[in-house]
Amino acid sequence: MAHLDFVLAGCIGALFPELVRIGKGPVQGVFSTPGYWIQLASQILLGALAAYFLGPTSIKEAITLGFTAPQIVTRVAAAPTPTPPVTPPAGGGGPATFSTQIWWSR
């Protein structure tokens, strides 16, 4: 049962960087793109895996591992210059495009 508690704590820790990105600025159009939800699920999975395989000894440590693993990966993969994460379509037609790298640079 302790492993499940640590994995859940790792998932919660993985949400912290995302909450910071959301708090940093405008998010209009971000939540309606499938790319956003895919990258969020990937970050949560990475936080859970880190908490499971790195063997934390406390819930606080599991949250820290869950935060750190996705944060390191997203910072390495982020775009160098932050711009708006959702680009409107050229010509005004079609859905807006979500850029994971630009979102992670926030």
A tleap script that builds the chain and sets N, CA, C and O, in Angstrom:
source leaprc.protein.ff14SB
mol = sequence {
  NMET ALA HIE LEU ASP PHE VAL LEU ALA GLY
  CYS ILE GLY ALA LEU PHE PRO GLU LEU VAL
  ARG ILE GLY LYS GLY PRO VAL GLN GLY VAL
  PHE SER THR PRO GLY TYR TRP ILE GLN LEU
  ALA SER GLN ILE LEU LEU GLY ALA LEU ALA
  ALA TYR PHE LEU GLY PRO THR SER ILE LYS
  GLU ALA ILE THR LEU GLY PHE THR ALA PRO
  GLN ILE VAL THR ARG VAL ALA ALA ALA PRO
  THR PRO THR PRO PRO VAL THR PRO PRO ALA
  GLY GLY GLY GLY PRO ALA THR PHE SER THR
  GLN ILE TRP TRP SER CARG
}
set mol.1.N position { 0.811 -1.192 0.000 }
set mol.1.CA position { 0.000 0.000 0.000 }
set mol.1.C position { 0.861 1.264 0.000 }
set mol.1.O position { 0.468 2.289 -0.558 }
set mol.2.N position { 2.027 1.187 0.623 }
set mol.2.CA position { 2.899 2.360 0.677 }
set mol.2.C position { 3.354 2.771 -0.714 }
set mol.2.O position { 3.501 3.960 -0.997 }
set mol.3.N position { 3.580 1.782 -1.590 }
set mol.3.CA position { 3.990 2.123 -2.954 }
set mol.3.C position { 2.912 2.924 -3.662 }
set mol.3.O position { 3.221 3.868 -4.389 }
set mol.4.N position { 1.659 2.565 -3.461 }
set mol.4.CA position { 0.560 3.286 -4.093 }
set mol.4.C position { 0.498 4.724 -3.582 }
set mol.4.O position { 0.257 5.649 -4.357 }
set mol.5.N position { 0.713 4.912 -2.286 }
set mol.5.CA position { 0.733 6.267 -1.718 }
set mol.5.C position { 1.854 7.097 -2.340 }
set mol.5.O position { 1.655 8.269 -2.662 }
set mol.6.N position { 3.022 6.498 -2.509 }
set mol.6.CA position { 4.155 7.210 -3.099 }
set mol.6.C position { 3.910 7.537 -4.566 }
set mol.6.O position { 4.268 8.618 -5.033 }
set mol.7.N position { 3.302 6.608 -5.289 }
set mol.7.CA position { 3.003 6.844 -6.710 }
set mol.7.C position { 1.993 7.984 -6.850 }
set mol.7.O position { 2.161 8.857 -7.701 }
set mol.8.N position { 0.961 7.981 -6.032 }
set mol.8.CA position { -0.022 9.064 -6.069 }
set mol.8.C position { 0.605 10.402 -5.690 }
set mol.8.O position { 0.284 11.431 -6.283 }
set mol.9.N position { 1.492 10.387 -4.712 }
set mol.9.CA position { 2.199 11.612 -4.338 }
set mol.9.C position { 3.085 12.091 -5.481 }
set mol.9.O position { 3.211 13.295 -5.702 }
set mol.10.N position { 3.697 11.168 -6.204 }
set mol.10.CA position { 4.495 11.529 -7.376 }
set mol.10.C position { 3.642 12.156 -8.463 }
set mol.10.O position { 4.077 13.093 -9.133 }
set mol.11.N position { 2.438 11.651 -8.643 }
set mol.11.CA position { 1.504 12.237 -9.622 }
set mol.11.C position { 1.121 13.658 -9.227 }
set mol.11.O position { 1.052 14.548 -10.075 }
set mol.12.N position { 0.875 13.862 -7.951 }
set mol.12.CA position { 0.533 15.199 -7.468 }
set mol.12.C position { 1.718 16.143 -7.642 }
set mol.12.O position { 1.542 17.290 -8.050 }
set mol.13.N position { 2.914 15.672 -7.337 }
set mol.13.CA position { 4.109 16.486 -7.522 }
set mol.13.C position { 4.315 16.874 -8.974 }
set mol.13.O position { 4.797 17.970 -9.260 }
set mol.14.N position { 3.956 15.988 -9.898 }
set mol.14.CA position { 4.112 16.273 -11.323 }
set mol.14.C position { 3.166 17.372 -11.795 }
set mol.14.O position { 3.407 17.986 -12.834 }
set mol.15.N position { 2.099 17.628 -11.051 }
set mol.15.CA position { 1.159 18.686 -11.423 }
set mol.15.C position { 1.650 20.083 -11.027 }
set mol.15.O position { 1.193 21.076 -11.593 }
set mol.16.N position { 2.561 20.174 -10.075 }
set mol.16.CA position { 3.018 21.481 -9.602 }
set mol.16.C position { 3.644 22.343 -10.695 }
set mol.16.O position { 3.285 23.515 -10.802 }
set mol.17.N position { 4.574 21.815 -11.525 }
set mol.17.CA position { 5.131 22.677 -12.577 }
set mol.17.C position { 4.058 23.147 -13.558 }
set mol.17.O position { 4.136 24.255 -14.089 }
set mol.18.N position { 3.074 22.311 -13.790 }
set mol.18.CA position { 1.995 22.682 -14.715 }
set mol.18.C position { 1.164 23.816 -14.136 }
set mol.18.O position { 0.760 24.724 -14.863 }
set mol.19.N position { 0.908 23.771 -12.840 }
set mol.19.CA position { 0.159 24.849 -12.196 }
set mol.19.C position { 0.929 26.163 -12.264 }
set mol.19.O position { 0.326 27.225 -12.420 }
set mol.20.N position { 2.249 26.102 -12.149 }
set mol.20.CA position { 3.077 27.303 -12.270 }
set mol.20.C position { 2.973 27.865 -13.686 }
set mol.20.O position { 2.826 29.075 -13.861 }
set mol.21.N position { 3.049 26.993 -14.704 }
set mol.21.CA position { 2.939 27.456 -16.092 }
set mol.21.C position { 1.583 28.104 -16.348 }
set mol.21.O position { 1.500 29.128 -17.027 }
set mol.22.N position { 0.531 27.516 -15.811 }
set mol.22.CA position { -0.809 28.075 -15.991 }
set mol.22.C position { -0.890 29.442 -15.321 }
set mol.22.O position { -1.501 30.364 -15.862 }
set mol.23.N position { -0.286 29.575 -14.164 }
set mol.23.CA position { -0.312 30.841 -13.443 }
set mol.23.C position { 0.542 31.930 -14.053 }
set mol.23.O position { 0.378 33.100 -13.707 }
set mol.24.N position { 1.446 31.583 -14.948 }
set mol.24.CA position { 2.359 32.579 -15.519 }
set mol.24.C position { 1.746 33.459 -16.589 }
set mol.24.O position { 2.304 34.513 -16.895 }
set mol.25.N position { 0.654 33.083 -17.152 }
set mol.25.CA position { 0.144 33.956 -18.201 }
set mol.25.C position { -1.094 33.444 -18.875 }
set mol.25.O position { -1.755 32.530 -18.381 }
set mol.26.N position { -1.412 34.040 -20.017 }
set mol.26.CA position { -2.650 33.676 -20.708 }
set mol.26.C position { -2.649 32.225 -21.158 }
set mol.26.O position { -1.635 31.700 -21.618 }
set mol.27.N position { -3.791 31.598 -21.020 }
set mol.27.CA position { -3.922 30.193 -21.393 }
set mol.27.C position { -5.084 29.963 -22.353 }
set mol.27.O position { -5.504 28.824 -22.557 }
set mol.28.N position { -5.608 31.045 -22.947 }
set mol.28.CA position { -6.758 30.870 -23.820 }
set mol.28.C position { -6.399 29.945 -24.980 }
set mol.28.O position { -5.390 30.140 -25.657 }
set mol.29.N position { -7.221 28.960 -25.192 }
set mol.29.CA position { -7.032 28.010 -26.275 }
set mol.29.C position { -6.148 26.828 -25.931 }
set mol.29.O position { -6.124 25.851 -26.680 }
set mol.30.N position { -5.425 26.880 -24.831 }
set mol.30.CA position { -4.498 25.799 -24.490 }
set mol.30.C position { -5.241 24.525 -24.104 }
set mol.30.O position { -4.879 23.439 -24.557 }
set mol.31.N position { -6.263 24.644 -23.282 }
set mol.31.CA position { -6.942 23.467 -22.754 }
set mol.31.C position { -7.827 22.758 -23.780 }
set mol.31.O position { -8.264 21.632 -23.545 }
set mol.32.N position { -8.090 23.394 -24.892 }
set mol.32.CA position { -8.935 22.773 -25.909 }
set mol.32.C position { -8.144 21.955 -26.924 }
set mol.32.O position { -8.732 21.364 -27.830 }
set mol.33.N position { -6.829 21.912 -26.787 }
set mol.33.CA position { -6.002 21.165 -27.737 }
set mol.33.C position { -5.641 19.798 -27.167 }
set mol.33.O position { -5.308 19.692 -25.986 }
set mol.34.N position { -5.701 18.751 -27.986 }
set mol.34.CA position { -5.336 17.415 -27.499 }
set mol.34.C position { -3.874 17.324 -27.082 }
set mol.34.O position { -3.535 16.559 -26.179 }
set mol.35.N position { -3.008 18.092 -27.727 }
set mol.35.CA position { -1.578 18.059 -27.392 }
set mol.35.C position { -1.312 18.430 -25.948 }
set mol.35.O position { -0.423 17.865 -25.310 }
set mol.36.N position { -2.081 19.379 -25.426 }
set mol.36.CA position { -1.910 19.780 -24.038 }
set mol.36.C position { -2.189 18.615 -23.105 }
set mol.36.O position { -1.410 18.359 -22.186 }
set mol.37.N position { -3.282 17.912 -23.324 }
set mol.37.CA position { -3.674 16.816 -22.438 }
set mol.37.C position { -2.726 15.630 -22.561 }
set mol.37.O position { -2.492 14.919 -21.584 }
set mol.38.N position { -2.182 15.413 -23.754 }
set mol.38.CA position { -1.204 14.331 -23.940 }
set mol.38.C position { 0.074 14.639 -23.173 }
set mol.38.O position { 0.606 13.772 -22.481 }
set mol.39.N position { 0.577 15.880 -23.292 }
set mol.39.CA position { 1.806 16.218 -22.569 }
set mol.39.C position { 1.572 16.229 -21.067 }
set mol.39.O position { 2.474 15.873 -20.308 }
set mol.40.N position { 0.385 16.627 -20.614 }
set mol.40.CA position { 0.085 16.613 -19.181 }
set mol.40.C position { 0.053 15.176 -18.651 }
set mol.40.O position { 0.600 14.891 -17.585 }
set mol.41.N position { -0.587 14.279 -19.396 }
set mol.41.CA position { -0.631 12.871 -18.990 }
set mol.41.C position { 0.780 12.278 -18.960 }
set mol.41.O position { 1.096 11.472 -18.085 }
set mol.42.N position { 1.622 12.671 -19.909 }
set mol.42.CA position { 3.007 12.187 -19.937 }
set mol.42.C position { 3.780 12.658 -18.718 }
set mol.42.O position { 4.556 11.898 -18.138 }
set mol.43.N position { 3.570 13.906 -18.330 }
set mol.43.CA position { 4.258 14.425 -17.151 }
set mol.43.C position { 3.802 13.707 -15.878 }
set mol.43.O position { 4.618 13.394 -15.011 }
set mol.44.N position { 2.512 13.453 -15.772 }
set mol.44.CA position { 1.990 12.745 -14.596 }
set mol.44.C position { 2.544 11.325 -14.543 }
set mol.44.O position { 2.925 10.838 -13.478 }
set mol.45.N position { 2.585 10.669 -15.695 }
set mol.45.CA position { 3.148 9.321 -15.761 }
set mol.45.C position { 4.622 9.330 -15.361 }
set mol.45.O position { 5.068 8.453 -14.622 }
set mol.46.N position { 5.376 10.307 -15.840 }
set mol.46.CA position { 6.791 10.403 -15.488 }
set mol.46.C position { 6.968 10.642 -13.986 }
set mol.46.O position { 7.865 10.067 -13.368 }
set mol.47.N position { 6.123 11.480 -13.402 }
set mol.47.CA position { 6.187 11.706 -11.958 }
set mol.47.C position { 5.878 10.445 -11.172 }
set mol.47.O position { 6.512 10.167 -10.154 }
set mol.48.N position { 4.896 9.676 -11.650 }
set mol.48.CA position { 4.543 8.414 -10.987 }
set mol.48.C position { 5.676 7.402 -11.094 }
set mol.48.O position { 5.999 6.722 -10.121 }
set mol.49.N position { 6.278 7.303 -12.275 }
set mol.49.CA position { 7.397 6.362 -12.473 }
set mol.49.C position { 8.600 6.739 -11.616 }
set mol.49.O position { 9.259 5.871 -11.044 }
set mol.50.N position { 8.880 8.027 -11.530 }
set mol.50.CA position { 10.003 8.474 -10.701 }
set mol.50.C position { 9.757 8.112 -9.240 }
set mol.50.O position { 10.655 7.623 -8.554 }
set mol.51.N position { 8.538 8.355 -8.771 }
set mol.51.CA position { 8.222 8.038 -7.368 }
set mol.51.C position { 8.237 6.534 -7.116 }
set mol.51.O position { 8.543 6.101 -6.006 }
set mol.52.N position { 7.916 5.746 -8.109 }
set mol.52.CA position { 7.892 4.299 -7.933 }
set mol.52.C position { 9.305 3.709 -7.966 }
set mol.52.O position { 9.673 2.922 -7.094 }
set mol.53.N position { 10.081 4.087 -8.964 }
set mol.53.CA position { 11.376 3.442 -9.170 }
set mol.53.C position { 12.526 4.038 -8.355 }
set mol.53.O position { 13.516 3.349 -8.113 }
set mol.54.N position { 12.424 5.284 -7.932 }
set mol.54.CA position { 13.523 5.884 -7.173 }
set mol.54.C position { 13.409 5.650 -5.672 }
set mol.54.O position { 14.278 6.071 -4.909 }
set mol.55.N position { 12.341 4.978 -5.247 }
set mol.55.CA position { 12.219 4.517 -3.864 }
set mol.55.C position { 12.232 5.592 -2.805 }
set mol.55.O position { 13.129 5.602 -1.962 }
set mol.56.N position { 11.268 6.503 -2.815 }
set mol.56.CA position { 11.222 7.503 -1.753 }
set mol.56.C position { 10.905 6.859 -0.402 }
set mol.56.O position { 10.309 5.784 -0.334 }
set mol.57.N position { 11.310 7.529 0.652 }
set mol.57.CA position { 11.056 7.016 1.997 }
set mol.57.C position { 9.938 7.770 2.707 }
set mol.57.O position { 9.509 7.375 3.791 }
set mol.58.N position { 9.466 8.860 2.095 }
set mol.58.CA position { 8.370 9.628 2.692 }
set mol.58.C position { 7.501 10.207 1.577 }
set mol.58.O position { 7.902 10.244 0.414 }
set mol.59.N position { 6.322 10.651 1.948 }
set mol.59.CA position { 5.413 11.270 0.980 }
set mol.59.C position { 6.029 12.560 0.441 }
set mol.59.O position { 5.924 12.851 -0.751 }
set mol.60.N position { 6.664 13.323 1.309 }
set mol.60.CA position { 7.302 14.574 0.885 }
set mol.60.C position { 8.369 14.301 -0.172 }
set mol.60.O position { 8.473 15.038 -1.152 }
set mol.61.N position { 9.147 13.267 0.016 }
set mol.61.CA position { 10.177 12.898 -0.948 }
set mol.61.C position { 9.555 12.424 -2.261 }
set mol.61.O position { 10.084 12.710 -3.335 }
set mol.62.N position { 8.448 11.708 -2.182 }
set mol.62.CA position { 7.760 11.246 -3.392 }
set mol.62.C position { 7.205 12.427 -4.185 }
set mol.62.O position { 7.270 12.429 -5.414 }
set mol.63.N position { 6.663 13.424 -3.501 }
set mol.63.CA position { 6.181 14.633 -4.182 }
set mol.63.C position { 7.343 15.356 -4.846 }
set mol.63.O position { 7.219 15.837 -5.973 }
set mol.64.N position { 8.462 15.434 -4.154 }
set mol.64.CA position { 9.647 16.090 -4.715 }
set mol.64.C position { 10.150 15.365 -5.948 }
set mol.64.O position { 10.486 16.005 -6.944 }
set mol.65.N position { 10.207 14.054 -5.901 }
set mol.65.CA position { 10.629 13.278 -7.068 }
set mol.65.C position { 9.635 13.433 -8.213 }
set mol.65.O position { 10.029 13.556 -9.373 }
set mol.66.N position { 8.342 13.427 -7.884 }
set mol.66.CA position { 7.308 13.612 -8.891 }
set mol.66.C position { 7.377 14.980 -9.540 }
set mol.66.O position { 7.056 15.120 -10.720 }
set mol.67.N position { 7.786 15.981 -8.796 }
set mol.67.CA position { 7.960 17.329 -9.341 }
set mol.67.C position { 9.216 17.418 -10.198 }
set mol.67.O position { 9.188 17.970 -11.298 }
set mol.68.N position { 10.314 16.874 -9.690 }
set mol.68.CA position { 11.618 17.066 -10.312 }
set mol.68.C position { 11.758 16.356 -11.650 }
set mol.68.O position { 12.278 16.946 -12.597 }
set mol.69.N position { 11.317 15.128 -11.758 }
set mol.69.CA position { 11.515 14.359 -12.999 }
set mol.69.C position { 10.869 15.037 -14.209 }
set mol.69.O position { 11.562 15.251 -15.204 }
set mol.70.N position { 9.574 15.386 -14.176 }
set mol.70.CA position { 9.015 16.057 -15.344 }
set mol.70.C position { 9.581 17.456 -15.553 }
set mol.70.O position { 9.701 17.915 -16.689 }
set mol.71.N position { 9.927 18.135 -14.465 }
set mol.71.CA position { 10.475 19.489 -14.591 }
set mol.71.C position { 11.805 19.464 -15.335 }
set mol.71.O position { 12.047 20.314 -16.192 }
set mol.72.N position { 12.660 18.513 -15.025 }
set mol.72.CA position { 13.945 18.408 -15.721 }
set mol.72.C position { 13.731 18.100 -17.198 }
set mol.72.O position { 14.334 18.738 -18.061 }
set mol.73.N position { 12.882 17.132 -17.489 }
set mol.73.CA position { 12.636 16.743 -18.886 }
set mol.73.C position { 12.026 17.896 -19.672 }
set mol.73.O position { 12.454 18.165 -20.794 }
set mol.74.N position { 11.043 18.576 -19.113 }
set mol.74.CA position { 10.402 19.662 -19.854 }
set mol.74.C position { 11.335 20.853 -20.043 }
set mol.74.O position { 11.268 21.524 -21.073 }
set mol.75.N position { 12.188 21.124 -19.088 }
set mol.75.CA position { 13.140 22.233 -19.239 }
set mol.75.C position { 14.187 21.929 -20.305 }
set mol.75.O position { 14.594 22.826 -21.043 }
set mol.76.N position { 14.620 20.697 -20.393 }
set mol.76.CA position { 15.588 20.317 -21.432 }
set mol.76.C position { 14.940 20.389 -22.808 }
set mol.76.O position { 15.587 20.800 -23.772 }
set mol.77.N position { 13.670 19.994 -22.916 }
set mol.77.CA position { 12.984 19.942 -24.209 }
set mol.77.C position { 12.295 21.251 -24.581 }
set mol.77.O position { 11.715 21.347 -25.662 }
set mol.78.N position { 12.343 22.253 -23.720 }
set mol.78.CA position { 11.616 23.502 -23.966 }
set mol.78.C position { 12.246 24.313 -25.089 }
set mol.78.O position { 13.431 24.180 -25.395 }
set mol.79.N position { 11.418 25.154 -25.691 }
set mol.79.CA position { 11.895 26.088 -26.713 }
set mol.79.C position { 12.735 27.165 -26.031 }
set mol.79.O position { 12.480 27.505 -24.876 }
set mol.80.N position { 13.739 27.709 -26.737 }
set mol.80.CA position { 14.611 28.691 -26.106 }
set mol.80.C position { 13.941 30.030 -25.804 }
set mol.80.O position { 14.313 30.693 -24.836 }
set mol.81.N position { 12.978 30.433 -26.597 }
set mol.81.CA position { 12.341 31.724 -26.393 }
set mol.81.C position { 10.842 31.542 -26.214 }
set mol.81.O position { 10.177 31.010 -27.103 }
set mol.82.N position { 10.299 31.975 -25.079 }
set mol.82.CA position { 8.864 31.798 -24.885 }
set mol.82.C position { 8.045 32.736 -25.778 }
set mol.82.O position { 8.316 33.934 -25.866 }
set mol.83.N position { 7.068 32.173 -26.417 }
set mol.83.CA position { 6.081 32.914 -27.206 }
set mol.83.C position { 4.722 32.332 -26.839 }
set mol.83.O position { 4.668 31.378 -26.063 }
set mol.84.N position { 3.624 32.867 -27.365 }
set mol.84.CA position { 2.326 32.285 -27.027 }
set mol.84.C position { 2.266 30.804 -27.384 }
set mol.84.O position { 2.678 30.426 -28.480 }
set mol.85.N position { 1.756 29.944 -26.476 }
set mol.85.CA position { 1.768 28.500 -26.706 }
set mol.85.C position { 0.763 28.016 -27.749 }
set mol.85.O position { 0.893 26.903 -28.259 }
set mol.86.N position { -0.243 28.844 -28.073 }
set mol.86.CA position { -1.228 28.442 -29.071 }
set mol.86.C position { -1.163 29.420 -30.230 }
set mol.86.O position { -1.354 30.624 -30.055 }
set mol.87.N position { -0.892 28.893 -31.412 }
set mol.87.CA position { -0.773 29.717 -32.604 }
set mol.87.C position { -2.080 29.651 -33.388 }
set mol.87.O position { -2.560 28.560 -33.696 }
set mol.88.N position { -2.663 30.811 -33.714 }
set mol.88.CA position { -3.879 30.755 -34.518 }
set mol.88.C position { -3.568 30.249 -35.926 }
set mol.88.O position { -2.462 30.456 -36.424 }
set mol.89.N position { -4.507 29.603 -36.557 }
set mol.89.CA position { -4.254 29.067 -37.889 }
set mol.89.C position { -4.039 30.172 -38.920 }
set mol.89.O position { -4.620 31.252 -38.813 }
set mol.90.N position { -3.210 29.897 -39.906 }
set mol.90.CA position { -2.971 30.859 -40.980 }
set mol.90.C position { -4.249 31.022 -41.789 }
set mol.90.O position { -4.907 30.033 -42.113 }
set mol.91.N position { -4.598 32.228 -42.110 }
set mol.91.CA position { -5.796 32.478 -42.897 }
set mol.91.C position { -7.076 32.447 -42.089 }
set mol.91.O position { -8.151 32.683 -42.641 }
set mol.92.N position { -6.996 32.164 -40.805 }
set mol.92.CA position { -8.164 32.196 -39.938 }
set mol.92.C position { -9.036 30.953 -39.949 }
set mol.92.O position { -10.060 30.938 -39.266 }
set mol.93.N position { -8.681 29.906 -40.693 }
set mol.93.CA position { -9.512 28.708 -40.723 }
set mol.93.C position { -8.839 27.551 -40.017 }
set mol.93.O position { -7.612 27.509 -39.936 }
set mol.94.N position { -9.613 26.615 -39.507 }
set mol.94.CA position { -9.064 25.425 -38.865 }
set mol.94.C position { -8.765 25.645 -37.399 }
set mol.94.O position { -8.889 26.759 -36.890 }
set mol.95.N position { -8.369 24.579 -36.718 }
set mol.95.CA position { -8.095 24.676 -35.277 }
set mol.95.C position { -6.740 25.326 -34.997 }
set mol.95.O position { -5.839 25.309 -35.836 }
set mol.96.N position { -6.619 25.890 -33.812 }
set mol.96.CA position { -5.345 26.467 -33.381 }
set mol.96.C position { -4.351 25.346 -33.089 }
set mol.96.O position { -4.744 24.234 -32.736 }
set mol.97.N position { -3.080 25.642 -33.237 }
set mol.97.CA position { -2.042 24.635 -33.005 }
set mol.97.C position { -1.372 24.886 -31.666 }
set mol.97.O position { -1.025 26.015 -31.319 }
set mol.98.N position { -1.201 23.804 -30.927 }
set mol.98.CA position { -0.553 23.860 -29.611 }
set mol.98.C position { 0.895 23.421 -29.766 }
set mol.98.O position { 1.165 22.389 -30.380 }
set mol.99.N position { 1.829 24.191 -29.218 }
set mol.99.CA position { 3.240 23.831 -29.259 }
set mol.99.C position { 3.710 23.443 -27.853 }
set mol.99.O position { 3.774 24.272 -26.946 }
set mol.100.N position { 4.031 22.169 -27.707 }
set mol.100.CA position { 4.475 21.673 -26.408 }
set mol.100.C position { 5.778 22.340 -25.987 }
set mol.100.O position { 5.925 22.714 -24.824 }
set mol.101.N position { 6.709 22.496 -26.891 }
set mol.101.CA position { 8.003 23.093 -26.543 }
set mol.101.C position { 7.829 24.532 -26.059 }
set mol.101.O position { 8.476 24.950 -25.099 }
set mol.102.N position { 6.970 25.271 -26.712 }
set mol.102.CA position { 6.753 26.664 -26.278 }
set mol.102.C position { 6.038 26.691 -24.931 }
set mol.102.O position { 6.361 27.522 -24.082 }
set mol.103.N position { 5.079 25.803 -24.722 }
set mol.103.CA position { 4.380 25.730 -23.435 }
set mol.103.C position { 5.366 25.414 -22.315 }
set mol.103.O position { 5.294 26.005 -21.238 }
set mol.104.N position { 6.283 24.487 -22.564 }
set mol.104.CA position { 7.245 24.101 -21.544 }
set mol.104.C position { 8.266 25.198 -21.257 }
set mol.104.O position { 8.908 25.169 -20.208 }
set mol.105.N position { 8.432 26.157 -22.153 }
set mol.105.CA position { 9.398 27.222 -21.918 }
set mol.105.C position { 8.867 28.273 -20.975 }
set mol.105.O position { 9.601 29.183 -20.589 }
set mol.106.N position { 7.599 28.169 -20.591 }
set mol.106.CA position { 6.997 29.157 -19.676 }
set mol.106.C position { 7.473 28.959 -18.271 }
set mol.106.O position { 7.070 29.698 -17.373 }
savepdb mol mol.pdb
quit
